[in-house]
Amino acid sequence: MTVDVEDFFHVSAFESIIKPEQWKEYQPRVDANTRRLLDIFAKAGIKSTFFTLGWVAERYPELIKEIHAQGHEVASHGYAHRRASEQTREEFFADVKRSKDHLEDLLGEKITGYRAPSFSIGYNNEWAFEVLAELGFSYSSSTYPVKHDLYGTPDWPRFAYKRAENIIEIPIPTLKMMGRQVPIGGGGYFRLYPYKLTQKLVARYLKQEKQPYSFYFHPWEIDAGQPRLDNAPLKSRFRHYVNLAKTEAKLERLLQDFNWSTMKDVYGVS
């Protein structure tokens, strides 16, 4: 179980209408939403990996300490939610280092996991894995082997593997169906699919592939009351707002139907 700890105004879907310098104009909701998730996880008795933006950690240090105190894994989502594919090597290094250093100073322990915003490590920036190794990470979950307009490495490995850079990459899960790789890892697809379909696909993946399954989503996905950005592109609005009111109930069912833990525990990364 993984959570990308970011707010509604951070998402890549809205980057055409909200620039980082405008974030201060929006009322943050990530603290309250993440604490709701902590309550949901506590009730279900599960632990999760929280890939946390450095921007969030700087503003809500007590939230990050609470995540850690409850036995969850804290990992890095970079600092400013810039896609790795849109940064130079030097910019990527600085962004990820800033996040990692802050999280480590806050918690007093090494941060070993990283996830790139929008799964943005791919064909043209494999050097990002070298940077992650240089910064002391042991694993990443930054690739999605599907075809998508914003991300995707469809011919890369589908299961956890160790790269030449000495980084273990844990791709977002896909299921092979009718000659194509179907995205089943969470996020917007989880909100879009009927729950029974998700349940069936995850069960099929576990039986067919005999590999661990990892799920991802965001705190804003259980927040149906968040502000509506009507000036965003239609596709972006659909992707972001579809079925928000149903997500929490679906999540609670998912937690009950399968066994969950942190990336560190499930994949043996440290």
CORRA-V746003 format. One line per field, one symbol per residue. ss: DSSP state (@ for helix, = for strand, . for the rest). phi: phi as a letter, one per 30 degrees, with the letter a starting at -180 (. if undefined). A space follows every 10 residues. Layout:
# CORRA-V746003
ss->???
phi->???
This chain:
# CORRA-V746003
ss->.====..@@@ .@@@.....@ @@@@@....@ @@@@@@@@@@ @@@@....== ==.@@@@@@. @@@@@@@@@. ..====.... ...@@@..@@ @@@@@@@@@@ @@@@@@@... ..==..@@@. ......@@@@ @@@@....== ...=...... .......... ==.....==. .=.====..= ===..=.@@@ @@..@@@@@@ @@@@@@@@@. .....===@@ @@........ ...@@@@@@@ @..@@@@@@@ @@@@@@@... ..@@@@@...
phi->.bbcdbcddd dddcddcbce dceddcddbd dddddddedd ddddibcbcc dcddedddcb ddddddeddd iddcbccicc hcdedccded ddeddddedd ddddddcibd cccbbdehhc caecbdeddd dddddjdcbb bbbbdbcadc akbdcdecbe acdddicdcc dddbbdbhib ccdbdkiddd ddddeedeed ddddedddch bdcccbabed dccdcdeccd cdeedddded cehedcdddd dddddddbcb adeeddcica
